[in-house]
């Protein structure tokens, strides 16, 4: 992913609300599957890490990206943005 593409995805993610929250249970297989399904449907998702989660958000982002075969767009504070290119051409995000 180029820096231009990453910047474009960051700009799209700024207006998004987080659709998942990582809490004290951290990463479960069910949570990973749910994120994978959301990435298939949306391509770009934002995840919020709650205060009671003791894990580092950057480590969680890398782990999620590996497990869902996606890319980390950014980690700011306790917010994670992931991107995975979709298969459906009609709903695809057009990267510059």
PyMOL commands that set and color helices and strands:
alter all, ss='L'
color gray80, all
select helices_A, chain A and resi 3-14+29-42+57-68
alter helices_A, ss='H'
color red, helices_A
select strands_A, chain A and resi 20-22+44-49+71-76+79-83
alter strands_A, ss='S'
color yellow, strands_A
deselect
rebuild
show_as cartoon
